[in-house]
Amino acid sequence: MGLSFPGGFETSVTQVSSDFPAQPRIAILGAGALGCYYGVRLAKAGNDVHFLVRSGRAAVMAQGIRIKTPTERIHLRKPQVYGTAEEIGACDLVIVALKATANDQLARMLPPLMGEHTVVLTLQNGLGVEEPVAEVVGGERVLGAICYIGCYRTAPGTVKCTFPGLMMLGEFGRPVQERTREVAALLNRAGVKTDAHENLEEQRWKKLVWNVPFNGLAIAAGGVTTDVLLADDGMRLLARRLMEELVDAAAKFGHVIPRSFVEAQFERTEKMGEYRPSSLTDYEDGRAVELEEIWGEPVRRAKSVGVPVPRLEMLYWLIKRLLAARARRARRR
């Protein structure tokens, strides 16, 4: 028996044997905010961590990686940094911390990192992000994680984390396995609060309840931080209505998200203060934005089951238009 996903991908729900080692060799793909934060946590806990860095590699090699949280200052002085996956070689755990907009590079990056029992964990945002990984390495190797965290890169190898939060870990198309618990335990020992969850897809819908309104409205409202959105009655109400549309769509797929979860998103966002969502930072810095994974795919899935999401669809097209205008300006320079 298998689970089918949009696009025709199917993965087995059978039990996966665990050969996950007690001291794994770990590769981190990407040295953005998440890659640096989780990679440094794992390395400082004594793990053998190897960073694949696509840009700013010289700065990271010279200065190390610095993490600043509300209670800690962590400096990994000599990270193991590489320019290609071939230089790293086979690992036991590969953590994909690239933006989903870079998934066209997975076919080149992942194969050199694969050993007989390698597990690949993707930290990417949105819906449909496990499938591109599974297409390269096979669905039986794939785990996904939803990261409830507020952090951003201020310079190559420098990350500020305002809200360490937690990670929800799950199998792609399967319930929790023994290896899921082992990877969760590894992260917990590194100081990353991590829970193994039986239904990864449900957790992805839950993360969208925050990502869709706060990342999207921060861009559409002209480049504002979350505290500005919350202080504006109209923006706050629109955020709530967007969340409700997502809750209704998720329910059609069997994912029941309680209304109390919506309230919790406002409460935790209040605590984040003057926070710039990652999509806003990417937009303002001229980098690719995860338009389809965060806004486009939930629109398409909602419409496929007959759930109207007019505000979400409007936000999707507004951001798409802004991105097109940004691209035109860049071409004229």
N, C-alpha and C positions, 0 to 999 in steps of 0.2 A: 504493500500500500504506500502511496506517496501523497504529498501535498502539492497542489498546483498553485502557481503564482501568475500574476498578470504577465503576459508576454509568452506564456506557454512553458515556462520553466517548471520542472517537477523535481522534488527531492524526497528521499526516503525518510520515513519516520522510524525505521528500525534502530535498535541499539547500536551504538558505535563503541568499539573497543577502545580502552584508554591505555596509551603507552606514553603518557605525558611524564617527563622526567622530573625529579625533585629539584634539580638545578638546571633549568632549561637555558639554551642559547637563544637569545631574543634579538630580533631585528625590528627596528622602528622605521617605517617608511614615512618620511616627512618630518621636518623640524619646525613646524608651525607651533602654535600655542599648545595643542593637545600632545603632539609628538614629543615636544620638549618636556612638558609637565610630567606626563606619565613615564617617559623614558628616564628622566632624572630620578623620579621616585623609585623606579625599579632598580636602577644602577646603585643608588645610595643604600638600598637594602641588600646589596651584595650580589646582585644578579649580573650575568654576562650580557651586556646590552650593546648593540651595534646600531648606529644611526646612519640611515641613508639620507643625505642632505643634498637637495637639488640646487639651492641658492644660498648664498651667504656662508658657504662652507669654510672659506679662509678665516672669517671672523669667529665662527664657532670653534675651529681648531685652535686659534690663537687665544681666545678669551674664555673658552669653556661655555657652559650653559648655566644661566642664573635664573632662579625661580624666586619670586617674591609673593608671599601670601600674607593674610592679615596677622599671622602669628609666627611666620618663619622666613628665613633667608637661606636658600640652599644654593650652593655653588658646586657644580660638577666640573672640576678644573680641567680634567683631561678625558673628555668623552671619546669613545671609539667612533670616529667619523669616516664615512666612505662616500665616494662619488658614484659608484655603481653597485648593483646587487651582486654582480659576479665577484667583486672584491670581498663581499661579506661571506658568501657561500651558504650552505645549508644551515637552517636554524630549526629549533623545536617550536618556537612561537614567533609568528610574524604579525605585527600590529600595524594595520593600515591606518595611518593618521593623515593621509592626503585628503584634500577636498574631493568630493565626488566628481567635480568637473575635470579631474585628472585621471579618471578611470580608464581612459584610452591607453594609458601607460602601463596598466597592470599586466598585460600580456608580455611585456618586456621585463618588468621588474620582478614578478613573482616566481617564474620558473627556476632561476638560479638559487632561490632561497629554499626550495622544496627538498626535504628529506623524506624518508619513508613514512614518518608519522607526523609531519609538520602540521600544526594547527594555524589557521589564519583568522585573526580577529580584526574586524573592521569597526572603526569608531565613527564612521561617516554619518552625517545627518540625513534625514528624510526617508522616503519610501523607495524600495527597489534598489537598495545599495548593496545587499548581499549577492544579488544575482550576477553582477559583473565579476565579482570575485570568484563565485562558484563556476562560472563559465571557463575560467582559466585553470583553477586548481581542483575542481570537483566539489559538489555540494557537501559531501561527507566531511570535508576538512574545515568548513566555514562556521565561525561564530560571529555574532554581532554584539555591539554594546551601545547603549544609549547613555551618554555622558551628561548628567545634570551638573554643570560646572560653569562658572563665569571666569574665563581667562582669555587673555589676548597677548600677542607678541608685540613688544614695543620696539624691538630691534633684533637682528639675527642672534639667536641664542639667548634672548632675554624675554622672560614671560612674567606678566603680572597676573596673579590669580586672586580675584576678589571674593570668590565663593567656591571652595573646594568641592562641595556637594557630594555626589555619589555616582556610581556606575551601575547600570542594570545590564547584566550579561545573559545572553541566551544563545541557543543553537539555531542554526538556519533550518527551519522546517521540522524541527524535532524538539521533544521535551528535553529537560535537563539531563545530561549524561554525567558520568563520573569525571570526565575531563573538564566539563564546565565548572564543576565544583573545585577542581584542582587549579584551574586558571583564576577563578575567583579568590581562592585562598592565597595564591601567589600575589595578587594585587592587594589584598587586605594586609598581608605581611609587609607590603611596601608603603602602607599608609594611605591607600586608596580605598575608601569605603565602597565595597562591592557586594552586590547580591546576585545570585544566580536565579533567573526567572524562567518559568516554564513556557511562556508565550512571548517570544521576541517581537512578533508582529504587533501585538497589543501595545508593547512598550514603545514601539516606533510611533504609533498613533498618539500615544500620550505625550511624547516629546514634541510632536507637531503642535499640540495645544499651546505650548510656549513659543516654539520657533516661528510658527506662521504669523501670529500677530506682532510679536515684539521685534523680530528681525525684519519683517515686511513693513510694518508701519514706521520703523526707524528710518528706512530708506524713503518710503513714499511721502512721509511728512517733512522731508527736506533735510534729513541728516541729524536726527535728534536722539538723545540718550533715553534710556528707559524711564528715568525719573521724570523727564519732561512729558513723556507719553502718559504716565500715571497721574500727573498733576493736571492734565487737560481732561475735562469731563467728557468731551466728545470722543477723544482718542481712547479713553478708558472704556467707554461704552462700546466703541467699535471693536476693541480688542476682545471684549467679552462676547460679542455677537460672533466674531470669527471663531472663538473657542467653541461656542455652542454648535456652530455648523460642523466643526470637526468631530465633536462628540456624537452628533447625529449620524454622520457618515460612518464613523467607526462602529457604531452599534449595528449597522447593516451587515458588517463583516463579522459580527459576533463578539466584538470587543466592547464590553460595557465599561464606560468611564464615568464614575460618579460625579455629580455636580460639585461635590466637595473638592474634587481634584482641581476644578476650575478656580475655585476660591483660593486654593493653596498656591496657585501660580501667581496670583496677585500678591499674596503675603510674602512669598520668597523673593519676588522681584523688588518689593519695597526695600528689602534688606540689602539688595545689591547696589543701591545708591546710584551714582552717575555712571551707569554701565553702557558701554557701546557694544551692541550685539555684533557677533563676528561677521555677519553678512553685510552690515553697514560698513565695517572696517574694510572688508574686501571691495565693496562698491566704491568707497572714497579713494582707496589706494589703486584703483584701476585693475584689480584682480578679478578673476572669474567668480561669479556668484552662483550658488547651487539653486538656480531658478527652478529647474524641472523637478529635482528631488524634494524640495521643501514646499513649493507651491503648485507646480504643474501636475505632478503625479497624484496628490490627493484630490485635485479637481477632477482629473480623469477617472479615478477610482470611484469617487462619489457619484459622478454622472453615470457611470456604468451600472450602478445599482439604483438609479432613479432618485438620488438624494439631491435636492437643490442646494447649491452653495454659492449664492449670488455675490456675497461680500468677498469670499475667498477667490472666486473667479475674477472679480473686479481687481483685487489686489494683485493677482497673478499677472493680469494684462498691464496694469500700471507699472509694475516692476520691469516687465519685459520691455515696455516702451522706454523706460528710463535707461535700461541697459543698451538698447539699440541707439538711443541718442548719445550715450557716452561713447559708444563705438564710433559713431560718425564724427564726434569731436576729435577723437584720437587719430582718425585717419586724416583729418584736415591739418593736424600739426606737422 
